[in-house]
């Protein structure tokens, strides 16, 4: 049986609106999760680089837990298991009354998973900063917090821009896993179109092109930022 091609289905309603909504949801989940992951990852990575044994141990446990548990399993745990472990009223609010619980859960799970990876990179970036930088900051009268905030972290982030670019790309791709808990992002909307029209090749080709466009756009944007902030004399700067 010959396949009946119909590219026009992608521009017909409501399917075009579904694709647009899916792209929008993919951006919302990915960008929100990436911002949260940067904040948490920077904090955990900083703690992991300090001289405090307890802090390094806690940071190491956090990194090991969230980096080594598959994202799909984390999605299920946060969506199906955690609400059941909370007090009854709070669990009911999380499952029923919280606005868009599946979207919030998807963002949280994706952010925590990515934050562990960012934490490793931040810790490595801090370690790559010459040790004399931190000692000079302390000798100038800065506290440890000021030395990290004003000297070490700004240089560390400039050093780790290439791996952060990779994480930014990965988080857009990983956002598709949110479809397993009912989030209608791009992949879920594509499957929805396929089930309604049986034009699977057209729908998934469109999704492939859109993901490729997002990846190229993110890569170009992050590479531009990387060139602007690169430290002269480093491999990135060169």
C-alpha positions as CSV (number, residue, x, y, z in Angstrom):
1,X,0.0,0.0,0.0
2,X,1.4,3.4,-1.0
3,X,1.7,6.1,1.6
4,X,-0.5,9.2,0.8
5,X,1.6,12.3,1.4
6,X,-0.1,15.4,2.6
7,X,2.2,18.2,3.7
8,X,-0.8,20.6,3.8
9,X,-2.0,19.0,7.0
10,X,0.8,20.8,8.9
11,X,-0.7,24.2,7.9
12,X,-4.4,23.2,8.5
13,X,-6.2,24.0,11.7
14,X,-6.1,22.9,14.4
15,X,-2.8,21.1,13.7
16,X,-0.8,24.3,13.0
17,X,-2.0,25.7,16.3
18,X,-1.0,22.5,18.0
19,X,2.5,22.7,16.6
20,X,2.9,26.4,17.6
21,X,1.6,25.6,21.1
22,X,4.0,22.7,21.4
23,X,7.0,24.9,20.4
24,X,5.9,27.5,23.0
25,X,5.6,24.9,25.7
26,X,9.0,23.4,24.8
27,X,10.6,26.9,25.2
28,X,8.8,27.6,28.5
29,X,9.9,24.3,30.0
30,X,13.4,24.4,28.7
31,X,14.2,28.0,29.5
32,X,12.6,27.9,33.0
33,X,14.4,24.7,33.8
34,X,17.7,26.0,32.6
35,X,17.5,29.2,34.6
36,X,16.7,27.2,37.8
37,X,19.4,24.7,37.0
38,X,22.0,27.5,36.6
39,X,21.0,29.0,40.0
40,X,21.0,25.6,41.9
41,X,24.0,24.3,40.0
42,X,26.1,27.3,40.7
43,X,25.3,27.0,44.4
44,X,26.0,23.3,44.6
45,X,29.1,23.6,42.5
46,X,30.4,26.4,44.7
47,X,29.7,24.3,47.8
48,X,31.4,21.3,46.2
49,X,34.6,23.4,45.7
50,X,34.9,24.8,49.3
51,X,37.2,23.5,52.0
52,X,34.3,22.5,54.2
53,X,34.1,18.7,54.4
54,X,30.4,18.6,55.3
55,X,29.5,21.0,52.5
56,X,31.5,19.0,49.9
57,X,29.9,15.8,51.1
58,X,26.4,17.1,50.8
59,X,27.1,18.6,47.4
60,X,28.6,15.3,46.3
61,X,25.5,13.4,47.4
62,X,23.2,15.8,45.6
63,X,25.3,15.5,42.4
64,X,25.4,11.7,42.6
65,X,21.7,11.4,43.2
66,X,20.3,13.7,40.6
67,X,22.9,13.0,37.9
68,X,22.8,9.2,38.1
69,X,19.0,8.6,38.3
70,X,17.5,8.6,34.7
71,X,15.5,11.7,33.9
72,X,12.4,9.7,33.0
73,X,12.4,8.0,36.4
74,X,12.8,11.4,38.1
75,X,9.8,12.7,36.2
76,X,7.7,9.8,37.4
77,X,9.0,10.1,41.0
78,X,8.2,13.8,41.2
79,X,4.8,13.5,39.5
80,X,3.4,10.2,40.9
81,X,5.4,9.4,44.1
82,X,6.3,12.7,45.9
83,X,2.7,14.0,46.2
84,X,1.8,10.7,47.9
85,X,4.5,11.2,50.5
86,X,3.4,14.7,51.4
87,X,0.7,15.5,54.0
88,X,-2.8,14.8,52.6
89,X,-3.8,18.4,52.0
90,X,-0.5,19.5,50.5
91,X,-0.4,16.3,48.3
92,X,-3.9,17.0,47.1
93,X,-3.0,20.6,46.2
94,X,0.1,19.5,44.3
95,X,-1.9,16.9,42.4
96,X,-5.2,18.7,41.8
97,X,-5.2,22.4,42.7
98,X,-1.7,23.6,41.8
99,X,-1.9,25.4,38.4
100,X,-0.6,23.1,35.6
101,X,0.9,20.5,37.9
102,X,2.4,18.5,35.0
103,X,4.2,21.5,33.6
104,X,5.5,22.5,37.1
105,X,6.7,19.0,37.7
106,X,8.4,18.7,34.4
107,X,10.3,22.0,35.0
108,X,11.3,20.9,38.5
109,X,12.5,17.4,37.4
110,X,14.4,18.8,34.4
111,X,15.9,21.6,36.4
112,X,17.2,19.3,39.2
113,X,18.6,16.8,36.8
114,X,20.4,19.5,34.8
115,X,21.5,21.3,37.9
116,X,23.6,18.3,39.0
117,X,25.5,18.4,35.7
118,X,25.9,22.2,35.9
119,X,27.3,21.8,39.4
120,X,30.0,19.5,38.2
121,X,31.0,22.0,35.5
122,X,30.9,25.0,37.9
123,X,33.1,23.1,40.4
124,X,35.6,22.2,37.6
125,X,35.5,25.8,36.4
126,X,36.4,27.1,39.9
127,X,39.2,24.5,40.1
128,X,40.5,25.8,36.7
129,X,40.9,29.3,38.0
130,X,44.5,29.9,39.2
131,X,44.7,29.3,42.9
132,X,46.4,32.6,43.4
133,X,43.3,34.5,42.3
134,X,41.4,33.3,45.4
135,X,44.4,33.9,47.7
136,X,44.8,37.4,46.3
137,X,41.2,38.2,46.9
138,X,41.4,37.0,50.5
139,X,44.6,39.0,51.0
140,X,42.8,42.1,49.7
141,X,40.4,41.7,52.6
142,X,37.5,39.9,50.9
143,X,35.5,37.3,52.7
144,X,35.2,33.8,51.2
145,X,31.7,34.7,49.9
146,X,33.0,37.9,48.3
147,X,35.9,36.1,46.7
148,X,33.6,33.5,45.2
149,X,31.0,36.1,44.0
150,X,33.4,38.7,42.7
151,X,36.5,36.8,41.6
152,X,36.1,33.0,41.2
153,X,32.6,32.5,39.9
154,X,32.7,35.1,37.2
155,X,35.9,33.6,35.8
156,X,34.6,30.0,36.2
157,X,31.5,30.7,34.2
158,X,33.6,32.2,31.4
159,X,35.7,29.1,31.4
160,X,32.8,26.7,31.3
161,X,30.8,28.4,28.6
162,X,31.4,25.6,26.0
163,X,29.9,22.8,28.2
164,X,27.1,25.1,29.3
165,X,26.3,25.4,25.6
166,X,26.0,21.7,25.4
167,X,23.7,21.6,28.5
168,X,21.5,24.3,27.0
169,X,21.1,22.2,23.9
170,X,20.5,19.0,25.9
171,X,17.8,20.6,28.0
172,X,15.7,21.4,24.9
173,X,16.0,17.8,23.8
174,X,15.3,16.4,27.3
175,X,12.2,18.5,27.5
176,X,10.5,16.0,25.2
177,X,10.5,13.5,28.1
178,X,7.9,15.7,29.8
179,X,5.3,14.2,27.5
180,X,5.3,11.0,29.7
181,X,3.6,13.0,32.5
182,X,1.1,14.7,30.2
183,X,2.9,17.9,29.1
184,X,1.9,18.8,25.5
185,X,5.3,20.0,24.3
186,X,6.4,19.7,20.7
187,X,6.9,15.9,20.6
188,X,3.6,15.3,22.3
189,X,1.8,17.6,19.9
190,X,3.5,15.8,17.0
191,X,2.2,12.4,18.3
192,X,-1.2,14.0,18.7
193,X,-1.3,15.1,15.1
194,X,-0.1,11.7,13.9
195,X,-2.9,9.9,15.9
196,X,-5.5,12.3,14.5
197,X,-4.4,12.4,10.8
198,X,-2.3,9.3,10.4
199,X,0.3,11.6,8.6
200,X,3.1,10.5,10.8
201,X,5.9,11.2,8.3
202,X,4.9,14.8,7.8
203,X,4.3,15.4,11.5
204,X,7.6,14.0,12.7
205,X,9.5,15.6,9.9
206,X,8.2,18.9,11.0
207,X,9.2,18.2,14.6
208,X,12.7,17.2,13.4
209,X,13.1,20.4,11.4
210,X,11.9,22.5,14.4
211,X,14.2,20.8,16.9
212,X,17.2,21.2,14.4
213,X,16.3,24.9,14.0
214,X,16.2,25.4,17.8
215,X,19.5,23.6,18.2
216,X,21.2,25.7,15.6
217,X,19.8,28.9,17.1
218,X,20.9,28.0,20.6
219,X,24.3,27.0,19.4
220,X,24.8,30.3,17.5
221,X,23.5,32.4,20.5
222,X,25.7,30.6,23.0
223,X,28.8,30.6,20.8
224,X,28.3,34.4,20.3
225,X,28.1,34.8,24.1
226,X,31.1,32.5,24.5
227,X,33.3,34.6,22.2
228,X,32.3,37.8,24.0
229,X,33.1,36.6,27.5
230,X,36.0,34.3,26.8
231,X,39.1,34.9,28.9
232,X,42.1,36.0,26.7
233,X,44.7,33.3,26.5
234,X,42.3,30.4,27.1
235,X,41.5,27.9,24.4
236,X,38.0,29.4,24.1
237,X,39.4,32.8,23.8
238,X,41.9,31.7,21.1
